[in-house]
Amino acid sequence: MSSGDRSQAVGGTRSYEVRTYGCQMNVHDSERLSGLLEDAGYVRAPEGSDGDADVVVFNTCAVRENADNKLYGNLGRLAPMKTRRPGMQIAVGGCLAQKDRDTIVRRAPWVDVVFGTHNIGRLPVLLERARVQEEAQVEIAESLEAFPSTLPTRRESAYAAWVSISVGCNNTCTFCIVPALRGKEKDRRPGDILAEIEALVAEGVSEITLLGQNVNAYGSDIGDREAFSKLLRACGAIEGLERVRFTSPHPRDFTDDVIAAMAETPNVMPQLHMPLQSGSDPVLKAMRRSYRQDRYLGIIGKVRAAIPHAAISTDIIVGFPGETEEDFEQTMHVVREARFAQAFTFQYSKRPGTPAAEMDGQIPKEVVQERYMRLSALQEEISWEENKKQVGRTLEIMVAEGEGRKDGATHRLSGRAPDNRLVHFTKPDEEVRPGDVVTVGITYAAPHHLLAEGPTTRVRRTRAGDAWEKRHAAQAAKPAGVLLGLPTVGVPAPLPAATGGCAAP
């Protein structure tokens, strides 16, 4: 097809869809990709469009062993659709794109754009160049061009936002490929972070989550070992900011000043997600995790002493190479001692390019599965017991959007407690909007949620609820589409903008 034909095919309204895989950092990046595309004149495709968008963007993850198979399977399903629809474009970004580079175009020659983790801001320009030149554009930057939070955004929530404080990681965990793809840690200036948060609060955001691959190592790049605790305290001084969370920290950098800042800053929530990975000292050593069981449990003890109602969650890998039954029992011991509110448990899978993938002592699948089931059963029991302790408490719940799949049938609403537990509550008589805050009494506990079946004792309408209402009204009044404009050249001017470390180990 000629350039003129392709140009005509894209001359009207152009829709886009972004498919996201992986950690909170990828979710945050996808909000930026959506913002960049809308800034360039694209409109979001309706939910459930299933490849009917004019531009489909895959924001990939390289954490799992079969990540590439999943990607190429999805790309294969789009190939005939692209053949039938002149002008349709496909872009692949994220960690797998950073790792595989030219391999993607070789295996899926119908892909138009491949871009890396460091240059997401180039997507609109690369799409336009691919259209004009009628050939695939592969651009992988080796270092960060701009922090994600300095790019335009289309935030998924009107009342909660991600804020990136650092990118990259200086650790060398043997199971993780992220540092090789995201690079060494690079910190944002504290003033830039706080200015972004203040701008978000001015827009109506009342909850922010600070993101970093190793979020509490913040400061190592700028030479201040207490920078993270200072940042938490500074967040406490921002008027209108009701809830502050962060993810994911590393036990190595979890210092006493951070615990003190969490306990003494009222809007820092009583919640901590801190990956354990294994409770066995020999396995932790093989993983190159720079702490041991005693150190980890010591941190948990200090957090509970300073913040008695804190909900602590974790990540655990089962079946790491060389893990013996005794090693696994040490993990079970830590789970019993730590009393996690929730644990994200994973069966070890090889990450191509990581040292662990080449280690001796790979555990048979059936052994890993059996251990995984035992661990899951133990954690389910503990989660339920810990949730039962919430029955009888009165909690302030920030109303959420889309968290209660059965809310319509049960005449309930859903939201998050300060410690991030999911709470379903009876719908009050007065109007309640996402972002508003309700006060309820907990009457029942399940392993993964709480119920408040009595009447709501208080409804507090908030600026965050106003922001949700304003966005909802604007979306309802939005015209059918907009014309495609030329992408902005260079880095866009900073705009007010919106979990991070890898959620999966």
PyMOL commands that set and color helices and strands:
alter all, ss='L'
color gray80, all
select helices_A, chain A and resi 3-9+24-39+67-84+95-100+102-107+120-133+148-150+178-182+190-203+215-217+227-235+251-253+256-264+281-287+293-306+325-338+355-358+365-388+407-410+463-477
alter helices_A, ss='H'
color red, helices_A
select strands_A, chain A and resi 15-20+43-44+55-60+89-94+113-115+137-139+160-164+166-167+186-187+207-211+243-247+271-273+311-318+342-347+394-399+412-416+422-426+437-441+444-445+450-452+458-460
alter strands_A, ss='S'
color yellow, strands_A
deselect
rebuild
show_as cartoon
